[in-house]
Amino acid sequence: MKEHSKNFEKVKKYYDNGMWNKTRVYNAVGKWITEEEYKEITGEDYEINA
């Protein structure tokens, strides 16, 4: 089983329950979750905004 970041479950729960939108999850990358976890939560690739 893959190890997740400390706050992965919290962020996933917030997103799944509609408390956080994709932008909020995006902004958590590098602070609370990884780029891979962003994809796992949202189903979309994490892309750096230029």
N, CA, C and O atoms as CSV, one atom per row, in Angstrom:
chain,resi,resn,atom,element,x,y,z
A,1,MET,N,N,0.841,-1.201,0.000
A,1,MET,CA,C,0.000,0.000,0.000
A,1,MET,C,C,0.878,1.254,0.000
A,1,MET,O,O,1.881,1.328,0.710
A,2,LYS,N,N,0.488,2.206,-0.788
A,2,LYS,CA,C,1.252,3.444,-0.921
A,2,LYS,C,C,1.082,4.323,0.316
A,2,LYS,O,O,-0.014,4.467,0.857
A,3,GLU,N,N,2.185,4.896,0.738
A,3,GLU,CA,C,2.171,5.824,1.877
A,3,GLU,C,C,1.735,7.208,1.382
A,3,GLU,O,O,2.227,7.692,0.362
A,4,HIS,N,N,0.831,7.824,2.093
A,4,HIS,CA,C,0.363,9.166,1.733
A,4,HIS,C,C,0.941,10.210,2.676
A,4,HIS,O,O,1.419,9.891,3.764
A,5,SER,N,N,0.887,11.455,2.238
A,5,SER,CA,C,1.292,12.570,3.084
A,5,SER,C,C,0.406,12.624,4.324
A,5,SER,O,O,-0.696,12.077,4.350
A,6,LYS,N,N,0.913,13.291,5.335
A,6,LYS,CA,C,0.204,13.376,6.613
A,6,LYS,C,C,-1.219,13.922,6.460
A,6,LYS,O,O,-2.137,13.465,7.140
A,7,ASN,N,N,-1.398,14.889,5.578
A,7,ASN,CA,C,-2.701,15.548,5.436
A,7,ASN,C,C,-3.523,15.067,4.244
A,7,ASN,O,O,-4.554,15.660,3.926
A,8,PHE,N,N,-3.072,13.984,3.575
A,8,PHE,CA,C,-3.779,13.499,2.397
A,8,PHE,C,C,-5.252,13.201,2.689
A,8,PHE,O,O,-6.134,13.681,1.977
A,9,GLU,N,N,-5.516,12.428,3.712
A,9,GLU,CA,C,-6.898,12.030,4.021
A,9,GLU,C,C,-7.768,13.246,4.323
A,9,GLU,O,O,-8.936,13.287,3.937
A,10,LYS,N,N,-7.212,14.216,4.999
A,10,LYS,CA,C,-7.947,15.435,5.328
A,10,LYS,C,C,-8.328,16.197,4.055
A,10,LYS,O,O,-9.480,16.594,3.880
A,11,VAL,N,N,-7.350,16.395,3.173
A,11,VAL,CA,C,-7.604,17.113,1.919
A,11,VAL,C,C,-8.612,16.351,1.058
A,11,VAL,O,O,-9.525,16.952,0.491
A,12,LYS,N,N,-8.447,15.026,0.961
A,12,LYS,CA,C,-9.379,14.204,0.173
A,12,LYS,C,C,-10.791,14.311,0.723
A,12,LYS,O,O,-11.743,14.441,-0.046
A,13,LYS,N,N,-10.942,14.258,2.020
A,13,LYS,CA,C,-12.258,14.367,2.650
A,13,LYS,C,C,-12.883,15.733,2.364
A,13,LYS,O,O,-14.064,15.820,2.027
A,14,TYR,N,N,-12.099,16.786,2.496
A,14,TYR,CA,C,-12.610,18.128,2.210
A,14,TYR,C,C,-13.092,18.231,0.762
A,14,TYR,O,O,-14.157,18.786,0.494
A,15,TYR,N,N,-12.291,17.687,-0.175
A,15,TYR,CA,C,-12.656,17.741,-1.592
A,15,TYR,C,C,-13.882,16.880,-1.871
A,15,TYR,O,O,-14.819,17.325,-2.535
A,16,ASP,N,N,-13.876,15.658,-1.370
A,16,ASP,CA,C,-14.990,14.735,-1.621
A,16,ASP,C,C,-16.300,15.243,-1.043
A,16,ASP,O,O,-17.366,14.963,-1.591
A,17,ASN,N,N,-16.236,15.978,0.043
A,17,ASN,CA,C,-17.445,16.509,0.680
A,17,ASN,C,C,-17.838,17.891,0.167
A,17,ASN,O,O,-18.780,18.499,0.676
A,18,GLY,N,N,-17.108,18.393,-0.853
A,18,GLY,CA,C,-17.457,19.673,-1.463
A,18,GLY,C,C,-17.034,20.891,-0.664
A,18,GLY,O,O,-17.442,22.011,-0.969
A,19,MET,N,N,-16.216,20.675,0.361
A,19,MET,CA,C,-15.748,21.803,1.174
A,19,MET,C,C,-14.597,22.537,0.483
A,19,MET,O,O,-14.410,23.739,0.672
A,20,TRP,N,N,-13.833,21.799,-0.317
A,20,TRP,CA,C,-12.728,22.368,-1.083
A,20,TRP,C,C,-12.978,22.107,-2.561
A,20,TRP,O,O,-13.485,21.052,-2.941
A,21,ASN,N,N,-12.609,23.099,-3.404
A,21,ASN,CA,C,-12.670,22.901,-4.847
A,21,ASN,C,C,-11.271,22.533,-5.355
A,21,ASN,O,O,-10.326,22.457,-4.570
A,22,LYS,N,N,-11.140,22.305,-6.659
A,22,LYS,CA,C,-9.850,21.895,-7.227
A,22,LYS,C,C,-8.767,22.939,-7.004
A,22,LYS,O,O,-7.605,22.587,-6.806
A,23,THR,N,N,-9.126,24.209,-7.031
A,23,THR,CA,C,-8.141,25.267,-6.814
A,23,THR,C,C,-7.548,25.173,-5.415
A,23,THR,O,O,-6.342,25.337,-5.228
A,24,ARG,N,N,-8.392,24.912,-4.453
A,24,ARG,CA,C,-7.925,24.780,-3.072
A,24,ARG,C,C,-7.001,23.573,-2.927
A,24,ARG,O,O,-5.975,23.649,-2.250
A,25,VAL,N,N,-7.365,22.460,-3.562
A,25,VAL,CA,C,-6.513,21.262,-3.532
A,25,VAL,C,C,-5.197,21.558,-4.251
A,25,VAL,O,O,-4.128,21.170,-3.778
A,26,TYR,N,N,-5.276,22.244,-5.391
A,26,TYR,CA,C,-4.082,22.630,-6.157
A,26,TYR,C,C,-3.123,23.432,-5.287
A,26,TYR,O,O,-1.913,23.207,-5.300
A,27,ASN,N,N,-3.681,24.365,-4.538
A,27,ASN,CA,C,-2.858,25.225,-3.690
A,27,ASN,C,C,-2.240,24.479,-2.511
A,27,ASN,O,O,-1.301,24.977,-1.891
A,28,ALA,N,N,-2.747,23.305,-2.199
A,28,ALA,CA,C,-2.200,22.497,-1.105
A,28,ALA,C,C,-0.982,21.683,-1.540
A,28,ALA,O,O,-0.248,21.167,-0.698
A,29,VAL,N,N,-0.764,21.565,-2.859
A,29,VAL,CA,C,0.381,20.798,-3.360
A,29,VAL,C,C,1.676,21.488,-2.926
A,29,VAL,O,O,1.841,22.697,-3.086
A,30,GLY,N,N,2.582,20.692,-2.378
A,30,GLY,CA,C,3.856,21.215,-1.909
A,30,GLY,C,C,3.813,21.655,-0.457
A,30,GLY,O,O,4.850,21.818,0.186
A,31,LYS,N,N,2.601,21.846,0.054
A,31,LYS,CA,C,2.441,22.232,1.456
A,31,LYS,C,C,1.853,21.073,2.244
A,31,LYS,O,O,2.400,20.678,3.274
A,32,TRP,N,N,0.746,20.529,1.769
A,32,TRP,CA,C,0.031,19.451,2.461
A,32,TRP,C,C,0.071,18.134,1.726
A,32,TRP,O,O,0.086,17.075,2.352
A,33,ILE,N,N,0.090,18.183,0.380
A,33,ILE,CA,C,0.050,16.963,-0.431
A,33,ILE,C,C,1.073,17.058,-1.557
A,33,ILE,O,O,1.658,18.115,-1.797
A,34,THR,N,N,1.280,15.928,-2.246
A,34,THR,CA,C,2.200,15.886,-3.384
A,34,THR,C,C,1.432,16.048,-4.692
A,34,THR,O,O,0.202,16.016,-4.719
A,35,GLU,N,N,2.185,16.223,-5.776
A,35,GLU,CA,C,1.573,16.316,-7.102
A,35,GLU,C,C,0.824,15.028,-7.448
A,35,GLU,O,O,-0.254,15.074,-8.040
A,36,GLU,N,N,1.395,13.887,-7.080
A,36,GLU,CA,C,0.753,12.604,-7.349
A,36,GLU,C,C,-0.554,12.480,-6.569
A,36,GLU,O,O,-1.539,11.949,-7.081
A,37,GLU,N,N,-0.560,12.966,-5.345
A,37,GLU,CA,C,-1.775,12.908,-4.526
A,37,GLU,C,C,-2.852,13.831,-5.067
A,37,GLU,O,O,-4.040,13.529,-4.948
A,38,TYR,N,N,-2.458,14.955,-5.662
A,38,TYR,CA,C,-3.423,15.845,-6.323
A,38,TYR,C,C,-4.175,15.069,-7.399
A,38,TYR,O,O,-5.400,15.147,-7.489
A,39,LYS,N,N,-3.427,14.314,-8.220
A,39,LYS,CA,C,-4.059,13.520,-9.279
A,39,LYS,C,C,-4.968,12.459,-8.681
A,39,LYS,O,O,-6.061,12.212,-9.191
A,40,GLU,N,N,-4.520,11.835,-7.605
A,40,GLU,CA,C,-5.315,10.796,-6.961
A,40,GLU,C,C,-6.638,11.362,-6.421
A,40,GLU,O,O,-7.673,10.699,-6.486
A,41,ILE,N,N,-6.596,12.566,-5.900
A,41,ILE,CA,C,-7.788,13.196,-5.323
A,41,ILE,C,C,-8.733,13.715,-6.397
A,41,ILE,O,O,-9.938,13.470,-6.340
A,42,THR,N,N,-8.182,14.439,-7.388
A,42,THR,CA,C,-9.022,15.131,-8.374
A,42,THR,C,C,-9.221,14.350,-9.663
A,42,THR,O,O,-10.166,14.613,-10.406
A,43,GLY,N,N,-8.339,13.391,-9.938
A,43,GLY,CA,C,-8.394,12.658,-11.199
A,43,GLY,C,C,-7.781,13.399,-12.366
A,43,GLY,O,O,-7.875,12.953,-13.510
A,44,GLU,N,N,-7.156,14.525,-12.084
A,44,GLU,CA,C,-6.521,15.323,-13.132
A,44,GLU,C,C,-5.028,15.461,-12.842
A,44,GLU,O,O,-4.608,15.459,-11.685
A,45,ASP,N,N,-4.235,15.581,-13.904
A,45,ASP,CA,C,-2.808,15.808,-13.731
A,45,ASP,C,C,-2.569,17.173,-13.098
A,45,ASP,O,O,-3.290,18.134,-13.364
A,46,TYR,N,N,-1.544,17.237,-12.255
A,46,TYR,CA,C,-1.123,18.514,-11.677
A,46,TYR,C,C,-0.260,19.217,-12.702
A,46,TYR,O,O,0.773,18.686,-13.111
A,47,GLU,N,N,-0.663,20.397,-13.122
A,47,GLU,CA,C,0.093,21.160,-14.101
A,47,GLU,C,C,0.444,22.515,-13.500
A,47,GLU,O,O,-0.405,23.219,-12.954
A,48,ILE,N,N,1.723,22.852,-13.619
A,48,ILE,CA,C,2.185,24.125,-13.068
A,48,ILE,C,C,1.694,25.253,-13.959
A,48,ILE,O,O,1.911,25.241,-15.171
A,49,ASN,N,N,1.027,26.233,-13.345
A,49,ASN,CA,C,0.543,27.395,-14.093
A,49,ASN,C,C,1.700,28.307,-14.412
A,49,ASN,O,O,2.451,28.699,-13.519
A,50,ALA,N,N,1.851,28.646,-15.661
A,50,ALA,CA,C,2.957,29.502,-16.087
A,50,ALA,C,C,2.621,30.964,-15.881
A,50,ALA,O,O,3.438,31.834,-16.185
